[in-house]
Amino acid sequence: MNIPKTVFNGSALVHRLIFNKYGLVFFVFLIWMLFFDSKNMFVQYKLSKQIKALEQEKKEYVVKYKNVLKEKHDLNNDIEKFAREKFFMHKENEVVFILK
């Protein structure tokens, strides 16, 4: 009984896949999409970093917006207190001491 030995030859498999007409077309297409296309992987990576930075900036602006809304609410409720604290305004014949 003669049992054939099957040896996995990786280089022969790669050679057969690349030089097959379908493999060759796929390989060329893959290289084109990864490096030469207008939306290649480098551009996609750069855009994803820019999106993350813009999302972080958006979060910061949302926090600033909430603070401004709170100040606006405080201003509408007590204008005199706001003017005294923020702009150091005072009434006539009144002395203001600023402590820091």
Order of alpha helices (4+ residues) and beta strands (2+ residues): alpha-alpha-alpha-alpha
